[in-house]
């Protein structure tokens, strides 16, 4: 894995100075080993592109290459790992050469921009851009406010003032320190990235139509877990509920932020009969379902050439089974894995999905009460690995991970097929398959407004008056969009912020340690889904129809419900229990989190944004809101710079 940063400046001297600063970045602020290398420099010296980290052997022809250290090998045109930042061809006779950057409609492969007088920096790592622009200690209070409320940055905000996340579906042209933004449609120019294949070159996939379900499911693969579904009380397959996976902003929302949608400005009515399955989709909806299924297969079919099996994170929800079906339909070898205890509904349902697909299934057991966790290392590592974007409540891994040859995949992004947050606001499926009550416009608007309020301002009382007012003002564009069309606004909010910021940060963290495939974020998949009427997405009809297109044998498998939480130390709730130590830690971890947050918050600037009395109340054991406690501790680490010690050894604490 490697990161990319490019500089475009008005003068060669300014470009050289910024490139040199990027080269000497403190290794403690980047989660993989350096050093930085200059991979490309324009003939006129006014643009440069650098990499930090290791290239795969043969990738881009740049292994060990540094143009500023006398290496005279001829590189291919330089590009970032995801192909989101690349260099243009020099103009003959002038030496002028542009730098380009581009985001997709989901922007899960992000681009960060810092504009300086006479220069522009673009990077796929916000911290590296902040270091190079000398803004690493200029923290944006809007980011702190967002991390304490929705739990992820909104819109274009990053932890660093003056470093912004590029809006979706946008192409940047940088020449001599001047930046030009151009809206880019789906399928627009996207150069060769790590794979060496242009992102717009997609195999042509045409499904011949759903194959009839086999009369009996295939036998379980070797190593599979073959347990029955009876007795778990699982919801029918048409019920609401996505994957229980870890993929689980709007400071300046512009037209390009919201993204293309076929949903009009007026709100969408959801008919009572919607969502009854594949047969409910006709016309545009049915065509959209077929297009989504074909786009999913096209997004993964090239994995067949690698020959290695893809390790799929398979749960009992809606989304990972779509990816499993697409991989099998594309002829890609698959091994499914599920995280949980043997009798957890996720494990049981995933085993049945794997059995019917004829793929191997592996179960991994989570942490249990009594185990010890290095909590401080987790906090520091989360800030470092997730680029300061996420809370340590999330499991994003540690710096300097060992190289893995495994290709992984997951169901992240499936909510985009169901209207994102609009699915929650519209209501849940009723017993007959349709939405209960088909909420009227007034009730939909009220539910949507309350959902957005809870998502964005539930902890506004923790914030001091000045920063809180600025944060509330940043939400005004979404409030206006909500008034025009409640459900479509929530659909767009999910795409722009949950996918474009939360999922983007999580994805970049995962990519540090593994080769990750997330086909549900593929922009052709998302674009095809957004041609389907929002009512058909919200109801779940699109998801059901896509599954029927890919593998009818899976359509009658129920969704996994949530297992009851275990009660540490009591022996209660053991059957089908789920123990989540992040929410169920004991006094030892509670006391540590309180002391750490208050100590570093005092010296690091946390209480310039957060009300200390409110924080002290929240941090008093027993913690009433543990997710927010994790967010406070993460902010204390970020703002104090303690994350630079993420590689230090730390003591382990007992979970419960």
N, C-alpha and C positions, 0 to 999 in steps of 0.2 A: 504494500500500500504506500502511496506517496501523495503529497499535497502539491498544489500548483499555485504560484503567485506571479502575476504579470504587472509590469510597470510601463506606462506610456507618459512621456514628459515632453515639455516644450524645448528642453535643451539636453544635449548629451550629458552634461555635468550633473544635472538634476536626476536624470535616469540612473546614472552610475551611482550617485549617492544613495538613492532609495534601494537600488539592487544590492548594494553593499550592506545596507542596514538589514535587508531581508536575509542576506547570507549569514549574518552573525547573530541571528535570533537566538535567544536563550533556549537551550534544549529543554529546560524545565517547563516551558509554556506550550510545548508540542508533545503529543502523546505517542509518537513513534521516533526512533533514533534518526538523527540526521546523518551527514551534514547536508546543507543546502548546496545545490549546484546550479550554475547558470547554464540552462539547456539551449537557449537561443538568444541572440541579440540582433537587432535590426542593423543593416549596413550603415545607417546614419547615426547609430548609437542612441536613438531616442526611445527605444522600446527594448524590453528584455523580458524573458520568461524563465522562472526558476522552479526547481522541484526540491521538495524535502522528503526524504525517505527512500525506500528501495523500490526499484522497478523489478518486475519479473524478468527473468532472463529472456532476452530477445524482444522484450516489449519496447516499442518505439526506437530501438537501437540506441538507447541512452544509458545503458548500464555503466556506471562509473564515469560518465562523461561530464567534463566541466570546461566550458569554453574559455573561462578566465584563468585556467591553469595549464594552458598549452596543449590541450587535447585537440588534435587536428582531424579527428574522424568526422565524417560528414553525417550529421543526424538527419532523420526524417523530420518533417514539420512538427514542431512541438505541440503537445496538447495535454490537457489534464486527464486524470484517471477516468473520469466519466465522459470526457469529450466536451465538457461545458466551457472550457477556455482553450483558445487555440490562436495560432499566429497566421497572418496573411502573407501573401507573396509580395516581395519587395517590388516597387516600381522601377523598371529599368532606367538607369542613368541618374536616379535621385537618391536611391537608398531608403526611400520612405517605405515603411511596412506597418500595416495596422495590426492591432490585437483585437480579437473578438471574444465575446462571452454570450452565453445563451441559457435561458431556463426553459423547462417544459411547462405544460399546463399545471402539473402537480408540484413542480420545483423541488422534488425530493432529492435531487442532486443540486444543492444550492450554489449560488454565486454571491460573494460579498464585495461591496464597492466602497472605497474610500477616496473622496475627492479632495485634493490639496491644491493650493494656488500653483497653477502651471503643471499639474500632474494628476494622474488617476491610477489607483491601484485596484486590481481585481484579484480575487483569490477564492479558493474553495474551502478556506479555513478562516473564520472571522478573527481568531486570535492572532494568526500570522499577519493578516492585514492590519489589525490594531497595533501590533508591534512595529511593523514597518512604517506606519503613519504616526508613530509615537503617541498613540491614543489608548494604550493598554490600561492605563490607570484612570482614564476618563470614563467613568461608569454612567450609563444612561438610567435614570430613575424609572423610566417607563418599563424597562426590562425587569427591574426588581418588582414593580407593581404587578406585571403580568405573571411572573413566576409564582407569586403568592396567590394569584386568583385562578386563571385557567390552568396554570402550571407549565406554560410554555410561552415564548415570545409571540407577539402579535404583529401582523402587517410586515413592515420592513425593519423593525427594531432589532438591535443586537445588544449584547452587554456593553458595547463601547460606543460612546457618543461619536458621531462622525463616520461610523462604519455601518452600512445598511445592507439588508438582504435584498437582492434584485427581485423585482416583481415577476410574476409568472408570465410565460409566453412572451418573453422580451429578449431581443438581441441587442448587444452593445457593440458599437464600433468605436475603437480608441485609436486616435492618431495625433501624435505630437501633444499629448496631454489634454486633448479635447474629446469629450464623450458625447456620443449620439445614441439615443435609444430608439429602437424600431420594434413595434409589435410584430410578433412572429406567429403565424398560424401553426396548428398541428401539422407535422410533416415538413416543416420548414427546415432550413439548413442546420445540420447538426453533424459536425465532422467526426472522423474516426477517433475513437477513444482508446481505452486499454485494449479492446479486442481487435483494433485495427480495422474494423468494419464501420462504415458510415452508419449513423444511427437511423437514417431514413431509408436505408436499404433493408427492406423487410421481405422475408419469404412470402410468397403468395399462398395463403391457406384458404381452402374452401371445404367446409364440412358438407358431406353428402347427405346429411340428415341424421337424426338420432338413431342409433342402432337399437333394436328391441332389447329390453332387459333380458339377461339370461334366465332360463327357467330355474336355475339354482345358482347361488353365489359360488364363486371359486373357493377352493380350499385355502385355508390360511397359509401364508408363506412361511418358510422356515424361520423360527424365532418369533413368530407373531404371537399376539396375546388373543386367545380365542375365548371370550367370555360373552354371556348373553346380555340382552338389553332389558329383559323382564325384571320387574320389581324396582326399577329406579325412579319411576314416576316422571319420565322424561316428556318434554313438550313435543307435540307433533311437529313434523318437519316444516310446516307452514308458519309456525309461531315466530314471534320476534326474538331476536338474539343473534349476536355475531360471535366471532371467535373470541375466546378468552385468552388473547395473546398480549404480549407486552406493548403492542402498538396502541397500546393503551399504554393570527394576531389581529387590533387593526388601527395602527397609529396614523397612517396616512393612506387610506384606501382609494386607489384610483381605478379607472375602468379596467386597466390591465391586471389589477390585483384580483378582481372578482372572477375573471375568466369567462370564456364563452359558455353560454347556457341557452338551451332552447326554451327555457321557462321564461315566460313574459314577465313584465313588471307587475301586472296584477297577479294576485295570489292564485294558488292552484287548489281547486276543490278535489277532494278525495272521495270517489264514489263508494257507497257501502259495499258494492260487489267486487271491488278491486282486490287483487291479491289472492285469488283462489287457485293460482298455479299457472302452469305453462299455457293452458287453454285460454286464460284470461287475456293474453296479449294478442292483439291483432294489428294489422297494418304496420304503422311506424314502430310500435312496441315490439312486435314479433321480429321485424327486420333488425331492430336494434339488438335484440337478444342474440340473434344469429351472428351479427357483426361483433358483439362482445366476445362470444365464444371463439370465433375465428381469430380475433385479435389476441386472446389469451394463448391460444395454441401457437400463433406466430411469435409471441413474445418469448416462448420457451423452446421452440423447436431446434434452435441452434445448439442447445445443450446436448443434443443427441450426438453431435460430432465429437464432443469431449471424451465420451466413453465412460466417464466416472458416474456413479450413481449420485443423484441429488438427494441430500438429506432434508426432508420436509418436516417442519414443525406442524404436526397435525393435532388439532383439538376436536372437540365435539360441536363446534360452532358452524356457522354458514360458510365462512370464507376459505379456510384452508382446504376444505373438501373440493371447492372449485379449482384451486391450484393443483391439488392431487389429480383431479380428473383431467385437467389440461395437460399435465405432464405425461400421464399415461396415454392420452389421446395423441400426443406428439411423439410417442415412442421413446421417451426419456426414462432410463432406469431410475427408480425411486426407492428410498428407504424412509419410512415414516418414523418420527419419534414424538413422544408425548411426555410432558413433565407433570407428574402427579403420583398420588398413591394408587395402588392397584384397583381399589374399588371406587375411585373418583369417577363421576359421570363422564368427564372429558376422556379419561383413559378407556372407559368401556365403549363409548361411542366411536372414538378414533380407531379402536381395534376392529370394530365391525366395518368401518369404512375401508380400512386396509385389507381386511379379509375379502371384501367384495371386489376390490381392485386387484387382489393378488399380489400385494406388495408386502415387504417385511415391515414389522412394527416393533419398535424398541421403546420401553418405558423407563424414564429416569425419575428417581425419587427425590423430592425436595427436602430442604432443611427441616428439622423437627425440633420441638422444644428441648432445651438442654444443650444444644450445639452452641459453638462459639463463633462469632462473626467479627471481622476486623472493621468496625464501623467507621473509624476515622479514615482508614484507607479508602473505604467505599465513597465517603463524601469527597475527599480530595480527588480521587480518580474520576468521579462523575463530572466534576467541573472541568477537569483536563480533557477527558475523552469526549465529552459531549459539547465541547467548545463553549462552556458556560451557559448553555441553552436550557438544560433540563435539571430537575431536582434529583437528589440522591435517592429518592423513593424509587426511581427507575433503576433497573439493572442494566447498565450499559458496558460493563467490563472494566478492565484495567489497562494502563499504558503498557507499551512494549510487549504485546501478546506474541506468543510463539506462532510462527507461520503455520497455517493450516491448508492442507490440500483439499479439504472438503468444500463442496459447493452446497450451500444451504438455500432453502426457500421457505416462505411463510405466507400466511393469508392476510398480511397487513394491507390495508387499503380497501378492503371489501365494503366498508361503509359508504364509499363513494358510489357504489352501485345502488345504494338504498337511500340516497338523499342526505347522507351525513346526519347532522343534528335535526334535520327536518323530520326524520323518521320518528324521533322521540316526541317532538311537538305535535305530530299529527295524530297520535294515539296508537294503541297496540291492536294487533289482529284479534278479532272476536272468535267465538267458538265456530262460527260458520265459515271462517276464512276471510271475511271482510273486516274492515275497520269498524270498531265499536262506535256506533252512533254517528259515523261520518261527520265529525265535528263541523259546526257551522263556522262561517268566517270570523265572527266576533270571538268565539271561543278559541279558534285556532290562533288568532292574533294575540289573545291574552296568554295562552300557553307558550307561544313563541317568545313573547316579550319576557315572560318569567324565566324561561330556559336561558335566554341570552343573559339576563341579569345574573342568574346563578352561575353561569359559566364565567362571566367576566368580572363580577364585582362582589362575590360572596364574602371576600375577606377585605373589603375596602376599609373596614374599621381598624385594620392593623396599620394602615398607611397614614403618615402625617398629612396635615391638611393641604400643603402646597403640592407635593407630589400626587396626592389623591385627585386634586382638581385637574392637574395636567393629564393624568391617566384617564379620568372620566371624559375629558374633552376629546381625547384620542379615539374614543368609542362612538362619537357622534355620527360619523358616516354609516356605521352599522345600524344605529338606531333609525336613521332616515331610511335605509334600505329595508328595515323591518316594517316600517310603516307602509312602504309601497307594496311589499309582498312577503309576508312573514315566513312561509315555508321556503320560498326560493332564496331568501336572505340567509336562512340557516344552512341551506344546502351549500351556498357559496362560502359562508363563513367556515364551514368544515373544510372545503377544498383549499381555501387561502391559508387558513391558520392551523387547523389540526393536521392536515396532510402536509401543507407547505412549510410549516415550522416545526411542529412536534415530530412528525414522522421523518422529516428531513434531518433533524438533529439526531434522532435515534438511528436512522439508517447510516449516517456517517460514522457513528460510534461502532455499529456492527461491522461496517466494512473494514475497520482497522484490524479486526481479528479473523474475518472470514470472507469468502466470496459469496455474497448474498444476492439472491434473485427475488424480486418482488413484482411479479407480473401484473398484479392488480393496480400498481401505480404506473404501468406503462401508459404513455399519453394517448396511444391509439385505443387502448381499452377504455380509458376514462372518457375520451371524446365520443366513442361509440355509445357508452352508457348514457351520456348527457344528451343524446338525440332521442332517448326514450322519455315519454311524458313523465314528469316528476311524480304524478300520482301512482304510476306503475312501478316506479323505483321505491317510493316510500312504503308501498304495500308489501314489498318483498316479491312481487310477481316477476320482476326482471331477474333477480337472483335465482329463483326457482326455474325460470325458463332457460337460463344459461346452463344450469346444472343438467337439465333435461337434454339440452343440445349435446353436452359433453359426455354424459354417462347416465342414462335413465336408470341404471341399476342402483344408483345412490339416492334417488328422489324420495324413497319412503323411509329412509333412516332418520330417526328423530334427532332433535337438537339436545345437547347436554344442558341440563339445568345446573345451577350452582349447588355445590355440596354445602352442608351446614358447617359453620366454622368450628374448629376444635377449641376446647377450653383448656389452656395450659394448666397442667398440674392436677386436673380433676378427673381425667379419664373420660370426660363426657364428650359427646359429639365425635366419637372415634369412627363410626361407620360412615363411609363416604365423606370423611372430614377433610377440610382444606386448612392447613396451618400456614398463615402468612406472617412470618416473623416481623415484617416491616410495620404491620398494624397491631401485632400482639406481643411486642417486646415487653420485658419486665422492667423493674426499678433500676437495674444497673445501666441499661442503655438509656432510659429516660433521664437519669441524673447526668449521664455524660452529655447527651444532646443539649440539655439546659445549660450546663456549664460552658460547653464549647461555644454555643451561640451567643451567650451573654458576654463572654470574655472577648471573643473576636469581634462581635458586633460593636463593642465599645471602642476598640482601637482601629477597626477597619472601615468605619463609615456606614454600617448597616442602619444605625439609628438616626442618620440624616434623612432616611426615607421611611423607616419603620418606627412606629410609636413604641418606645421602650416599655412603658407600663402595660400596653396591650400585649407585647411580646412576653413579658414576664408572666402575665396571667395565663397565656396559652401554654407556656413552658412549665407551668407548675404541675407536677405529677398528681394524679394520673392524667396523662395527656388526653384531652377530649378530641383532638383533631390531629392525628399523627401524620397524615400526609402533609399538612401545613407545617408541622414541626420539622419534617425533613426539608421542606422548602426553605424555611428560615435558616437552618444549619447550612444548607447549600449556599445561600446568599452570603452568609457570614464568611464562608470559605472563599467565595469568588471575590468579594469586595476587599477582603484583607490580603489577598494574594497567597493564602495558605495552600492553594492547589499546586503551587510550584514545588511542594514537598510530597507530591503524590507517589514518588518512588521510594520514600522513606519507609522503613519498617515500623509497624504500629502494633500495639497490643490488641488481643482479641477480647471481646466481651461476651458474656453469657446471654443467649437470646432471651430466655425466660426462666 
